[in-house]
């Protein structure tokens, strides 16, 4: 079974699409959970809105950054696969 550049690029693009989808699902989930956490913390008496926002942002910034990087990595994989197909002319 011979692997051509087009077939390999299609496989890389498919894997990149899956990684990008997982990354974007993580971004949306992180944002939704951040809003829920902010509303929950802001409803407590000891916290005002700004303190609740500071605590929430400290809690989600790491996860948000990593999921955004994961989505970007998936998109880069897809772009490189498309570039390799265009470069070889298949």
C-alpha positions as CSV (number, residue, x, y, z in Angstrom):
1,X,0.0,0.0,0.0
2,X,1.7,3.1,-1.2
3,X,1.2,6.3,0.8
4,X,1.1,9.4,-1.4
5,X,1.6,12.9,-0.2
6,X,-2.1,13.6,-0.8
7,X,-3.2,10.7,1.4
8,X,-0.8,11.6,4.1
9,X,-1.9,15.3,4.0
10,X,-5.5,14.2,4.2
11,X,-4.7,12.2,7.3
12,X,-2.8,15.1,8.9
13,X,-5.6,17.5,8.0
14,X,-8.2,15.1,9.6
15,X,-6.1,14.8,12.8
16,X,-5.6,18.6,12.8
17,X,-9.4,19.1,12.5
18,X,-10.1,16.8,15.4
19,X,-7.5,18.6,17.5
20,X,-8.9,22.0,16.6
21,X,-12.5,20.9,17.4
22,X,-11.3,19.6,20.8
23,X,-9.5,22.8,21.4
24,X,-12.5,25.0,20.5
25,X,-14.8,22.9,22.7
26,X,-12.4,23.4,25.5
27,X,-12.3,27.2,24.9
28,X,-16.1,27.5,24.9
29,X,-16.4,25.2,28.0
30,X,-13.8,27.2,29.9
31,X,-15.6,30.5,29.1
32,X,-19.0,29.1,30.1
33,X,-17.6,27.7,33.4
34,X,-15.8,31.0,34.0
35,X,-19.0,32.9,33.7
36,X,-20.8,30.5,36.0
37,X,-18.0,30.7,38.6
38,X,-18.0,34.5,38.4
39,X,-21.8,34.7,39.0
40,X,-21.5,32.2,41.8
41,X,-18.7,34.1,43.5
42,X,-20.4,37.5,43.0
43,X,-23.5,36.3,44.8
44,X,-21.6,35.7,48.0
45,X,-21.6,38.6,50.4
46,X,-17.8,38.9,51.1
47,X,-17.0,39.4,47.4
48,X,-18.0,42.3,45.2
49,X,-18.1,42.0,41.3
50,X,-14.5,43.0,40.8
51,X,-13.0,40.6,43.4
52,X,-15.1,37.8,42.0
53,X,-13.9,38.6,38.5
54,X,-10.3,38.7,39.7
55,X,-10.6,35.3,41.4
56,X,-12.4,33.8,38.3
57,X,-9.8,35.1,35.9
58,X,-7.0,33.6,38.0
59,X,-8.8,30.3,38.0
60,X,-9.5,30.0,34.3
61,X,-6.6,31.8,32.6
62,X,-4.3,28.8,32.4
63,X,-6.9,26.4,31.1
64,X,-8.1,29.0,28.6
65,X,-4.6,29.6,27.3
66,X,-3.9,25.9,26.8
67,X,-7.1,25.2,25.0
68,X,-6.6,28.2,22.7
69,X,-3.1,26.9,21.9
70,X,-4.5,23.5,21.2
71,X,-7.1,24.9,18.8
72,X,-4.4,26.9,17.1
73,X,-2.2,23.9,16.8
74,X,-4.9,22.0,15.0
75,X,-5.4,24.9,12.6
76,X,-1.7,25.0,11.9
77,X,-1.7,21.3,11.2
78,X,-4.5,21.7,8.6
79,X,-2.7,24.7,7.0
80,X,0.5,22.7,6.7
81,X,-1.3,19.8,5.2
82,X,-3.0,22.0,2.6
83,X,0.3,23.7,1.8
84,X,2.0,20.3,1.2
85,X,-0.7,19.3,-1.2
86,X,-0.5,22.6,-3.1
87,X,3.3,22.4,-3.1
88,X,3.4,18.9,-4.7
89,X,0.7,19.7,-7.2
90,X,-1.6,16.8,-6.3
